[in-house]
Amino acid sequence: MARQRRRKNKFEKSMISLTVTTAFCVFVSLFFFKAQLSSVNIEVEKLKKDVSKQQKVNESLTMKVNELVSLENMQLVAASNGLEYNNNNIIVIQK
């Protein structure tokens, strides 16, 4: 008994081609979005590195400001300009 091959009608052919096209589009879009995600992750890591560098710079500048504001430094600057530090002239105002 030989089996006869059943011929596909137009609807079946169009459904098969639509399924193949959809599967292809899904795989292409999957790879595209993974590539985009990878590039965004690279940018995020670059920005994190830049932020950490800037935080280190800010910390060093804060330390420098604290050194310049210190009482010893003010006394040195006052002495170099011919001024003197007199504790009796200091007035403390309290509420």
Secondary structure, DSSP 8 states (H G I E B T S, - for coil): ---------HHHHHHHHHHHHHHHHHHHHHHHHHHHHHHHHHHHHHHHHHHHHHHHHHHHHHHHHHHHHSHHHHHHHHHHTT----GGG------
